[in-house]
């Protein structure tokens, strides 16, 4: 696997952390940022395939 895939997995884990933290703390900005990053990672992953 290439270095790019490892970076994508790391960014995706940050995205999940932001969504989870935002939901736990009730902070809509963190949750929204996590979703935006997650969608970006999904689109980049599809582009790399």
LOPATOR-754579 format. One record per atom (N, C-alpha, C, O): residue number from 1; residue in one letter; atom name; x, y, z. Coordinates in nm, 3 decimals. Example, Ala and Ser with C-alpha at 12.3 -4.5 7.8 and 13.67 -1.06 7.14 Angstrom:
2
pos/code/site/px/py/pz
1/A/N/1.319/-0.569/0.780
1/A/CA/1.230/-0.450/0.780
1/A/C/1.320/-0.330/0.780
1/A/O/1.424/-0.332/0.846
2/S/N/1.285/-0.225/0.708
2/S/CA/1.367/-0.106/0.714
2/S/C/1.290/0.003/0.787
2/S/O/1.341/0.114/0.804
This chain:
49
pos/code/site/px/py/pz
1/X/N/0.084/-0.119/0.000
1/X/CA/0.000/0.000/0.000
1/X/C/0.088/0.125/0.000
1/X/O/0.197/0.127/0.058
2/X/N/0.039/0.226/-0.066
2/X/CA/0.119/0.347/-0.079
2/X/C/0.106/0.436/0.043
2/X/O/0.019/0.418/0.128
3/X/N/0.195/0.532/0.049
3/X/CA/0.195/0.627/0.160
3/X/C/0.065/0.708/0.163
3/X/O/0.017/0.746/0.270
4/X/N/0.009/0.735/0.045
4/X/CA/-0.116/0.812/0.037
4/X/C/-0.231/0.744/0.108
4/X/O/-0.314/0.810/0.171
5/X/N/-0.236/0.611/0.099
5/X/CA/-0.344/0.539/0.166
5/X/C/-0.331/0.549/0.317
5/X/O/-0.431/0.562/0.387
6/X/N/-0.209/0.543/0.368
6/X/CA/-0.190/0.556/0.512
6/X/C/-0.230/0.695/0.560
6/X/O/-0.285/0.710/0.669
7/X/N/-0.201/0.795/0.479
7/X/CA/-0.242/0.932/0.514
7/X/C/-0.394/0.942/0.515
7/X/O/-0.451/1.003/0.605
8/X/N/-0.460/0.881/0.416
8/X/CA/-0.607/0.884/0.412
8/X/C/-0.668/0.815/0.533
8/X/O/-0.767/0.863/0.588
9/X/N/-0.610/0.704/0.575
9/X/CA/-0.661/0.634/0.694
9/X/C/-0.643/0.721/0.818
9/X/O/-0.731/0.726/0.903
10/X/N/-0.530/0.788/0.829
10/X/CA/-0.507/0.878/0.942
10/X/C/-0.604/0.994/0.944
10/X/O/-0.657/1.029/1.049
11/X/N/-0.629/1.054/0.828
11/X/CA/-0.723/1.166/0.820
11/X/C/-0.865/1.117/0.851
11/X/O/-0.942/1.189/0.914
12/X/N/-0.899/0.997/0.806
12/X/CA/-1.031/0.943/0.835
12/X/C/-1.050/0.919/0.984
12/X/O/-1.158/0.943/1.037
13/X/N/-0.946/0.873/1.052
13/X/CA/-0.957/0.852/1.196
13/X/C/-0.973/0.984/1.270
13/X/O/-1.046/0.992/1.369
14/X/N/-0.907/1.089/1.222
14/X/CA/-0.927/1.223/1.279
14/X/C/-1.071/1.267/1.257
14/X/O/-1.133/1.326/1.345
15/X/N/-1.124/1.240/1.139
15/X/CA/-1.263/1.274/1.107
15/X/C/-1.359/1.204/1.203
15/X/O/-1.451/1.267/1.255
16/X/N/-1.338/1.076/1.226
16/X/CA/-1.424/1.003/1.319
16/X/C/-1.412/1.058/1.461
16/X/O/-1.511/1.066/1.533
17/X/N/-1.291/1.095/1.500
17/X/CA/-1.271/1.155/1.632
17/X/C/-1.345/1.286/1.647
17/X/O/-1.404/1.313/1.752
18/X/N/-1.343/1.368/1.542
18/X/CA/-1.414/1.496/1.548
18/X/C/-1.565/1.475/1.557
18/X/O/-1.633/1.542/1.634
19/X/N/-1.617/1.382/1.479
19/X/CA/-1.762/1.355/1.483
19/X/C/-1.801/1.302/1.620
19/X/O/-1.899/1.349/1.679
20/X/N/-1.726/1.206/1.671
20/X/CA/-1.757/1.149/1.802
20/X/C/-1.745/1.252/1.913
20/X/O/-1.833/1.263/1.998
21/X/N/-1.636/1.328/1.911
21/X/CA/-1.618/1.432/2.012
21/X/C/-1.726/1.539/2.005
21/X/O/-1.773/1.587/2.108
22/X/N/-1.764/1.576/1.884
22/X/CA/-1.870/1.675/1.868
22/X/C/-2.003/1.626/1.918
22/X/O/-2.079/1.702/1.978
23/X/N/-2.033/1.498/1.895
23/X/CA/-2.159/1.442/1.944
23/X/C/-2.160/1.430/2.096
23/X/O/-2.262/1.457/2.159
24/X/N/-2.048/1.390/2.153
24/X/CA/-2.041/1.375/2.298
24/X/C/-2.052/1.511/2.367
24/X/O/-2.124/1.524/2.466
25/X/N/-1.982/1.611/2.316
25/X/CA/-1.982/1.743/2.378
25/X/C/-2.099/1.830/2.334
25/X/O/-2.121/1.937/2.390
26/X/N/-2.174/1.786/2.234
26/X/CA/-2.285/1.865/2.184
26/X/C/-2.239/1.985/2.103
26/X/O/-2.309/2.086/2.096
27/X/N/-2.122/1.974/2.043
27/X/CA/-2.065/2.084/1.965
27/X/C/-2.088/2.057/1.817
27/X/O/-2.023/1.971/1.757
28/X/N/-2.181/2.131/1.759
28/X/CA/-2.220/2.107/1.620
28/X/C/-2.107/2.140/1.522
28/X/O/-2.099/2.081/1.415
29/X/N/-2.020/2.234/1.558
29/X/CA/-1.910/2.272/1.469
29/X/C/-1.810/2.157/1.452
29/X/O/-1.763/2.131/1.342
30/X/N/-1.778/2.090/1.563
30/X/CA/-1.686/1.976/1.554
30/X/C/-1.746/1.863/1.470
30/X/O/-1.678/1.802/1.387
31/X/N/-1.874/1.838/1.492
31/X/CA/-1.942/1.732/1.417
31/X/C/-1.944/1.765/1.268
31/X/O/-1.917/1.679/1.185
32/X/N/-1.978/1.889/1.235
32/X/CA/-1.983/1.930/1.094
32/X/C/-1.845/1.921/1.030
32/X/O/-1.833/1.875/0.917
33/X/N/-1.742/1.965/1.101
33/X/CA/-1.606/1.957/1.047
33/X/C/-1.567/1.811/1.022
33/X/O/-1.504/1.780/0.921
34/X/N/-1.603/1.722/1.113
34/X/CA/-1.574/1.580/1.095
34/X/C/-1.643/1.522/0.973
34/X/O/-1.584/1.443/0.900
35/X/N/-1.770/1.562/0.952
35/X/CA/-1.842/1.513/0.835
35/X/C/-1.781/1.567/0.706
35/X/O/-1.769/1.493/0.607
36/X/N/-1.742/1.692/0.705
36/X/CA/-1.682/1.751/0.584
36/X/C/-1.551/1.681/0.551
36/X/O/-1.525/1.648/0.436
37/X/N/-1.469/1.658/0.652
37/X/CA/-1.342/1.588/0.630
37/X/C/-1.368/1.445/0.583
37/X/O/-1.300/1.396/0.493
38/X/N/-1.465/1.378/0.644
38/X/CA/-1.499/1.241/0.605
38/X/C/-1.546/1.232/0.461
38/X/O/-1.507/1.140/0.389
39/X/N/-1.630/1.326/0.420
39/X/CA/-1.677/1.327/0.281
39/X/C/-1.561/1.354/0.186
39/X/O/-1.553/1.293/0.079
40/X/N/-1.472/1.444/0.225
40/X/CA/-1.354/1.471/0.143
40/X/C/-1.266/1.348/0.127
40/X/O/-1.217/1.320/0.018
41/X/N/-1.246/1.275/0.235
41/X/CA/-1.166/1.153/0.229
41/X/C/-1.234/1.050/0.139
41/X/O/-1.167/0.982/0.061
42/X/N/-1.366/1.039/0.148
42/X/CA/-1.440/0.945/0.063
42/X/C/-1.421/0.979/-0.085
42/X/O/-1.398/0.890/-0.167
43/X/N/-1.431/1.107/-0.118
43/X/CA/-1.416/1.148/-0.258
43/X/C/-1.274/1.126/-0.308
43/X/O/-1.254/1.082/-0.421
44/X/N/-1.175/1.155/-0.224
44/X/CA/-1.036/1.133/-0.263
44/X/C/-1.008/0.984/-0.281
44/X/O/-0.938/0.944/-0.373
45/X/N/-1.064/0.903/-0.192
45/X/CA/-1.046/0.757/-0.202
45/X/C/-1.101/0.705/-0.334
45/X/O/-1.039/0.623/-0.401
46/X/N/-1.219/0.753/-0.371
46/X/CA/-1.277/0.710/-0.499
46/X/C/-1.194/0.757/-0.617
46/X/O/-1.183/0.687/-0.718
47/X/N/-1.134/0.874/-0.605
47/X/CA/-1.050/0.928/-0.712
47/X/C/-0.922/0.846/-0.727
47/X/O/-0.872/0.829/-0.838
48/X/N/-0.868/0.794/-0.616
48/X/CA/-0.743/0.718/-0.620
48/X/C/-0.762/0.576/-0.671
48/X/O/-0.665/0.514/-0.716
49/X/N/-0.882/0.523/-0.667
49/X/CA/-0.905/0.385/-0.711
49/X/C/-0.877/0.366/-0.856
49/X/O/-0.891/0.256/-0.908
